[in-house]
């Protein structure tokens, strides 16, 4: 009431809803700031997108963090390599995807509420049975399993990577152009060029030297052509 009186004394008329607006915005602002600070990503404080997903990601983070502070995490590279072999993924593809998704940061939360090293959305994590998306072993295994499903479905690395990002329903024989996926796929493929093993070099067979032809020797002068012998005299029939 004091603010209203002060505004009236100053000759200003402030609508009633203006006093409630900061109270309504406060939870959204605090949620976005918490996701940006704890998840290591840029989120606009006034973003109203994916509020439910961001709230779920923040809740999962707070449930995970106490055990993480005590136990820590093992290096991701062996976990990624094991998941690639287990799900028969092309060598280096999962590592490239994790690099692009989270820069190998275990606790990253995206502005859309995706979680962990493979940036699983809450619904995708639930579908894959990943209870803690910030625990590297089950999270990376879930990401590898999901990527392998898309490879079997589309039979093409580009489309499988696009489906991982945008969802398989958005991929209809081509990379969807939604303002994100068409840039995401080239990033993963470029990273894959660095993480995949180099193709084996083709060893050219060594050409064997051809055996030298036997040298021709000149015939000796004595072996020159002999003169033709004269024909024998023909008998003239005289006795």
C-alpha positions in Angstrom: 0.0 0.0 0.0 2.9 2.3 0.7 4.1 2.1 -2.9 0.6 2.8 -4.2 0.3 5.9 -2.0 3.8 7.1 -3.0 2.8 6.7 -6.7 -0.5 8.6 -6.1 1.3 11.4 -4.4 3.7 11.6 -7.3 0.7 11.9 -9.6 1.3 8.5 -11.3 -1.3 5.9 -11.8 0.1 2.3 -11.7 -2.3 -0.5 -12.8 -2.8 -3.2 -10.3 -1.4 -6.0 -12.5 2.0 -4.2 -12.6 2.5 -5.0 -8.9 1.9 -8.7 -9.4 4.0 -9.0 -12.6 7.4 -9.2 -10.8 6.0 -11.8 -8.4 4.8 -13.9 -11.4 8.1 -13.6 -13.2 10.3 -14.3 -10.2 10.0 -18.2 -10.4 10.8 -18.2 -14.2 13.8 -15.9 -13.7 15.1 -18.0 -10.8 14.7 -21.2 -12.7 16.5 -19.9 -15.8 19.3 -18.5 -13.7 19.7 -21.8 -11.8 19.9 -23.8 -15.1 22.4 -21.4 -16.6 24.6 -21.3 -13.5 24.5 -25.0 -12.5 24.2 -26.4 -16.1 26.9 -24.3 -17.6 24.9 -22.9 -20.5 23.5 -19.6 -21.6 19.8 -19.2 -20.8 17.8 -16.0 -21.0 16.3 -15.1 -17.6 13.0 -14.3 -19.3 12.8 -17.5 -21.4 9.4 -19.2 -21.1 10.4 -22.1 -23.3 10.8 -25.7 -22.0 10.0 -24.7 -18.4 8.8 -28.2 -17.4 11.9 -29.8 -19.0 14.2 -27.3 -17.3 12.5 -27.9 -13.9 12.9 -31.6 -14.3 16.5 -31.3 -15.3 17.3 -29.1 -12.3 15.6 -31.6 -10.0 17.6 -34.5 -11.5 20.8 -32.4 -11.1 20.1 -31.7 -7.4 19.4 -35.4 -6.8 22.7 -36.4 -8.5 25.1 -33.8 -7.2 25.7 -34.9 -3.6 27.0 -38.4 -4.6 29.0 -36.8 -7.4 30.8 -34.5 -5.0 32.0 -37.5 -2.9 32.8 -40.1 -5.6 33.6 -38.0 -8.6 33.5 -39.4 -12.2 35.9 -41.6 -14.1 37.2 -40.3 -17.5 34.6 -40.4 -20.2 36.7 -41.8 -23.1 36.8 -45.4 -21.9 33.1 -45.3 -21.2 32.3 -43.9 -24.7 34.6 -46.5 -26.4 32.9 -49.4 -24.5 29.4 -48.1 -25.4 30.4 -47.8 -29.1 31.7 -51.4 -29.2 28.6 -52.7 -27.2 26.1 -51.1 -29.6 28.2 -51.6 -32.7 28.4 -48.0 -33.6 30.9 -46.6 -36.1 34.2 -45.9 -34.3 34.4 -42.4 -33.1 30.9 -41.4 -33.9 29.6 -41.4 -30.4 32.6 -39.5 -29.1 32.0 -36.8 -31.8 28.3 -36.6 -30.8 29.1 -36.2 -27.1 31.7 -33.6 -27.9 29.2 -31.5 -29.9 26.4 -32.1 -27.4 28.1 -31.2 -24.1 31.8 -30.6 -24.8 32.2 -33.8 -22.6 30.7 -31.9 -19.6 28.9 -34.4 -17.4 26.7 -31.9 -15.7 25.6 -29.7 -18.6 22.0 -28.6 -18.9 20.9 -27.1 -22.1 18.5 -24.2 -22.5 15.9 -26.8 -23.6 16.4 -28.9 -20.5 18.6 -31.6 -22.1 20.9 -33.3 -19.5 24.3 -34.9 -19.2 27.1 -35.8 -21.6 24.7 -37.0 -24.3 22.1 -34.2 -23.6 19.1 -36.5 -23.1 15.8 -34.8 -22.8 13.7 -35.9 -19.8 11.2 -37.9 -21.9 14.0 -39.6 -23.9 15.8 -40.5 -20.7 12.7 -42.0 -19.3 12.0 -44.0 -22.5 15.6 -45.4 -22.4 15.4 -46.3 -18.7 18.2 -43.9 -17.7 17.4 -42.9 -14.2 20.3 -40.5 -13.7 21.2 -38.7 -16.9 24.2 -37.1 -15.1 25.8 -40.5 -14.3 28.2 -41.0 -17.2 27.9 -44.8 -17.5 24.1 -45.2 -17.9 23.8 -41.9 -19.6 26.3 -42.6 -22.3 25.0 -46.2 -22.7 21.5 -44.7 -23.3 22.8 -42.2 -25.8 24.6 -45.0 -27.7 21.6 -47.2 -27.7 19.4 -44.4 -29.0 21.8 -43.5 -31.7 22.1 -47.2 -32.7 18.3 -47.3 -33.0 18.3 -44.4 -35.4 21.1 -46.0 -37.5 19.1 -49.2 -37.8 16.0 -47.2 -38.7 17.5 -44.9 -41.3 20.6 -46.7 -42.5 22.4 -43.4 -42.9 24.8 -41.6 -40.5 23.5 -38.1 -41.4 19.9 -39.0 -40.9 20.6 -40.9 -37.7 22.5 -37.9 -36.2 19.6 -35.7 -37.3 17.1 -38.0 -35.6 19.1 -37.9 -32.4 18.8 -34.2 -32.4 15.4 -33.5 -33.7 13.6 -36.8 -33.0 13.0 -39.6 -35.6 9.5 -38.2 -36.4 11.0 -35.0 -37.8 13.3 -36.9 -40.3 11.5 -37.7 -43.5 14.3 -38.9 -45.7 16.3 -35.6 -45.2 17.8 -33.5 -42.5 15.0 -31.2 -41.1 15.5 -27.5 -41.4 14.3 -26.2 -38.1 17.0 -23.7 -37.4 19.1 -26.1 -35.4 19.4 -29.6 -36.8 20.8 -28.5 -40.2 23.7 -26.9 -38.4 24.0 -29.6 -35.8 24.6 -32.5 -38.3 27.6 -30.9 -40.1 29.2 -30.2 -36.7 28.9 -33.8 -35.6 30.2 -35.1 -39.0 33.2 -32.6 -38.8 34.0 -33.7 -35.3 33.8 -37.3 -36.5 36.5 -36.7 -39.0 38.8 -36.0 -36.1 37.7 -38.9 -33.9 37.4 -41.7 -36.4 40.4 -43.8 -37.2 42.1 -42.9 -40.5 41.4 -45.2 -43.4 44.0 -47.9 -44.0 46.5 -46.9 -46.6 46.5 -49.0 -49.7 49.8 -50.7 -50.1 50.9 -50.8 -53.7 52.4 -54.1 -54.7 56.1 -53.8 -55.5 56.6 -54.4 -59.2 59.0 -57.3 -59.8 61.6 -56.6 -62.3 61.1 -58.4 -65.6 63.7 -61.0 -66.4 66.2 -59.7 -68.9 65.9 -61.2 -72.4 69.0 -63.3 -73.4 71.4 -61.2 -75.4 71.6 -62.1 -79.0 75.0 -63.1 -80.2 76.2 -62.3 -83.6 76.9 -65.2 -85.9 80.6 -65.7 -86.6 81.9 -64.6 -90.0 82.6 -68.3 -90.9 79.0 -69.0 -90.5 78.1 -66.7 -93.4 75.9 -68.1 -96.0 77.6 -70.7 -98.1 77.5 -70.1 -101.9 75.0 -72.2 -103.7 76.3 -75.4 -105.1 76.1 -75.7 -108.9 73.6 -78.1 -110.1 74.9 -81.6 -111.2 75.6 -82.0 -115.0 72.8 -83.6 -116.8 73.6 -86.7 -118.8 73.4 -86.1 -122.6 72.4 -89.7 -123.3 75.7 -90.6 -125.0 77.4 -93.9 -124.2 
